Amino acid sequence: MPGYPVTRLRRGRMNMFSRSMLTENTIQPSNLIWPVFITEGQNIVEPIEGLTNVDRISLDILAHRAKMAYRLGIPAIAIFPRIDPALKDDDGSNALASDNLVCRAIAAIKSAEPEMGVVVDIALDPFTTHGHDGIIRGGVVDNDASLEVLIKQAINYARSGSDIVAPSDMMDGRVGAIRAGLDEAGFTQVMIMSYAAKYASSLYAPFRTAVSAGALAEIKDKTSYQMNPANSDEAMREIALDIKEGADFIMVKPGMPYLDIIRRSVDQFNIPVFAYQVSGEYQMIQSLASTLPEDKQNALIMEMLVSFKRAGCTGVLSYFAYQIAEWWNET
């Protein structure tokens, strides 16, 4: 390529039409999955402390919002429950109840908007008194004992109508175990979105408050199963194993601090890669956005989201999904 003055890259930036023509990456509603917090009751809309403009909602409100989100072009909702503490126990047994809050939420969404995709988290932490993602035996999270329960949880949600199960527990071998369990139960079309590279991050604090006021909100150490933030090669090993075990897509969590992991995984593996823009990332952006005029707020949010597409993501789980979909449809 010839240099300056023959080549002037500013030419393409001078006009809106040419800037639009030359745009390499965009975010639109179809790229977004909307994480939603649910609770028991009727007509409940509870603002969540530490998560600006994010509510904990009852299932009647969820049904209405699912219908609206689908009309805006959002293809899928991810469900995260706040389980009644009275229903929790050490083994997370309510995760296997056919009428638990998550199962009823799946039904509510599918009744309101049958074409809306439903993503459900596979992990025991919302259901356990201790707040860990698996079964504790002898004072530690027992990997293999946890697998047996996670398989049953995935089948329970598949029976209720979930489209995608998303193992977030980081137990070794869970993707293969869940795939085998789903297939044996006849749910061969249910997809697995594996949290393949889930780091032990400080950015989860607002989420833990959102789903529980108890042990999960207070728990400080999941480092025996979540990944060391200093490691990237290990993430590639985790992803390779999950693909081999049958994952349909993989997820990197958190998102923005791990764009290098996303880029490496896209370059190395021929599989769709998603990112979770987690609660702490969301709130940091909201803190800055609150100091800006409204038009600049949307520009800031889009700049953060497009970084995932630039890194190679197929899609993003983001609490901004509904807001961005509304904005997209207005422009």
N, C-alpha and C positions, 0 to 999 in steps of 0.2 A: 504494500500500500504506500503510495507516495505521501510525503509529509507535508507539513505546513509550508507555503500557503495554499497549495493545490487542495489538500485535504483540510476541510474545516468542519469538524463534527458538530459545531454549534448550528450549522445550517438546519439540521434535522430537529433542533430544539426550539427554533424561533417561532413556530406556529403551532397552534393546538392540533390542527389536522395532521401535521407531520409527526408531532409527539405521539399522537394516538396511533398512527400507522406503524411507528417504530417501537411501540411498547412490546416488550418481550414476555412479561409475566403479568397476569391479572388475577384478582380474587373476585369471584362471583358467588352467589348463594349456593350453587351446586357444589362448590368446593368445601362447604362448611357443614359440620355436625354440631348440633346445639346441645350442650350439657345442661340438664335440668335437675333441680333438687326437688324431691317430693316428700310429702308428709301426710299423715292421716287427717281426717276431718272433712268438712264441707266449706266451700267458699273461703279457703284459707290462702292468704297472700302475705307471707311474713318476710319483711326485709331481713337480709342476713348481715350481721355485723362483720365488717371487714371486707365485704364484697358489694361495692357500690352498684346499685340498680340491678342486683340479682336477688330473686325471691325464692323462698321455700314455699311450694304450692301444693294444694290438695288435688285430688285426681279429677274433680270436675273442672277445675281451672286448667289443669294439664290438657284435658281433652280439647277445650276451646283453643288453647294456645297451639296445640299440635295442628289443628285445622288451619289456623292463621299462618303458622310457619310454613306449612306445605304450600299454601297459596302464594307465599313470598318466594318460593323456590328452594327452601331448605329441604334436603332430601332425607335427613335422618335426625333423630333425637337420641341422646344418650341419657339413661336414667340413673340417678344417684339418690338412694333413699335415706331418710332419717327414720330409723327404726325405733319404735317405742322401747325404752329401756326395760320394761317389764317382759318383753319378748326375747331379750338377749340371754345367752348363756355361754359357758366356756367353749362349747363346740359349735356355736352359730347355727343351731338346729332350725331356726326359723327360715334360714336360706332355702330349706328343702320343702317348706310348706307350700302347697299348691295355691293357697289363697293369701300368700304374703303380700306386702305392699308393692313389691316389684311386679309380681305376676298380675296383680289387679291394675297396675299402671300400664303394663303392656296391653292388656285388654281394653283399657280406656282409650289409649291412643289408636289402636286398630279399629275400634268401634267408631271413633270420631273421624278418622282419616285412614282408611285401609292401606293406602299406598305409601304412607309415611314409614320409612325405615326405622326400626327400633334396635338400638344397641344397648346391651346390658353388661354390666361389670360382673366378672366372675372373680370373686374374692370374698372372704368371710368377715372382713373387718367391720362392716356396718352392723353385723349380727352378733359379734362376740363381746362378752363383757370385758375382755382384756384389750380389745382394739387391734389385735394382730390379724393378718390376712389368712392365717391357717390355724390348724389345731396345735395346741401346746401340749407336749408330752415331756415329762422330766425337765421342765423349766425351759425348754427350747421349742421353737416352731418346728414341728415334725413334718418334713417334706412329704414322705410317702403316705402317712396317715391323712394329710391334708388333701392329697390328690383324690382319694376316694370320695371325699365330700364335694370337692370342686366338680367332679364328673356329674354327681347327682344334681348339684346346683345348676349346671349348664343344661342338663336334660329337663329339669323343672322349668326353666325359662323358655326353652325351646317348645315345650308342650303348651306354654302360655301364648306363644306366637312371636317370640323374638326372632329377628332376622339375622342378627350378628351377636355372638357372644365374644366378650373381650376379656380374656384372662389378664388381670392386673396384679396377681398375687406374687409373681416371680418365683414360684416353686419350680425346681428342675423337673422336666418331663411332663409338665401339665398340658402343653398343647397336644402332644401325641395321645395322652390319656383321654383328654376331652374329645378329640376327634374320633377316637375309637369308640368312646361311650356314646357320642351322638349318632354315629353311623349304626352301631348295634341297635340303638333305640329307634332307628328309622328316620333320623333327622339329617340325612345326607346333604340337604340343601342349605342347612344353617351354616353361616360363614363364621370363621374365627378371625378376629382382629387381635393379634397378640401384642400386649405391651411387652415387646421383646427387649427393649432397652429402657427400663424404668429405674431412674436414679434415686438414691436416698437424698432427697432435696429438701432444703429449707423453705422452698416455695409452695409447699402444700398446706401450710398452716391455715389459711382461710377456708380451704376445702374441708379440712378436718372439723373445723368449727361448724360448718354448714351441715354436715351429715350427723354430727353427734355432739352433745354437750358433756359426754362422759369420757370413757377411757380413750377412744380414738382421738378426741380433741387434745388430750393430754399426753398421748404417747410420744416418746422422744426418739426411740431407737428401733428402726427397721433395717438396720445395716446388715443383718445376717442374711437378708434375701434381696433387698434393693441394692442397686449397683453403686460403686464408688464413683463420685463425680470426677475423679482424676483419671478414669480409665476410658479409653476409646477402643483399643484392640479387643478388650473383653466384650464390648457391645457387638462387635462384628461376629464373635463366636456365639453369643446369645442369639443373634438374629439368624445365623446360619443353622443353628440347632432347631429354632422354631419353624423355619421354612421346611427343613427336613421332616419335622414332625407333622406338618400339614397346615400351617398357618396360611390363610388366604391373603392377608395383609399384615403388615407390622406397624407398630407405633413406637415413636420415641417420646419420652416424657421425663421432664419438662421439655418445652420447645425451644424458645429463643436462646437460652444459654448453651444449647446442644445442637446448633445448626451445623456444626462440623460433623456430628454423628449422623445427622440426616443426610448430608451430602455424601459422606462415605458409604452409607447404606444404599443410597440410590445408585451410586456409581458401581457398587460391588454386586448388588443383587437385583435380579429381574423380577421385582415384586412391588406392588403399590406400597408407598410409605406415607403414613399419616403422622402428624404431630399433635400433641395436646398442649395448647397454650394454657397453662395451669393457672390456678386461682391467684397465686402470688404475682405471676407475670401480668395477669389481667389488672390486678389492683395497682401495680406500679404504673401501668399505662393510664389508668383512671386518675391517679394522683396528679400526673402531669397534665392530662386532658382538662382537669378541673380548672387549670390556670389559663386555658386558651379559649378564644372565641369558638363558637359552635362549628364553623366551617373548618377551622384548623383542627378541631377534635377529630372529625371524620378523616381528615388527611393523615393525622397521626396514627389512628387505628389501622387504616389501610396500609400505611407504610410498614407497620409492624407485621401485619398479616402477609403482605406480599413477600416479606423476607422468607417465609416458609416455602412459597412457590418458587422463589429464586433458588432456594437450596434444593429443590427437586420434589417437594411434597405433592402427593396427589390431592390431599385434603387436610383440613385442620379442625380439631375440636376446639371451639372457642366460645366463651361466654358473650362475646360480641356478635355472635352469629345473627341473632334476631335483629339487632340494631343495624348491622351492615346490610342485611337483606331488605329492611325497610328503606334504608338510604338508597340502595341500588335500584329499588323499584320506583323511587321518586325521581331519579335522575334520568 
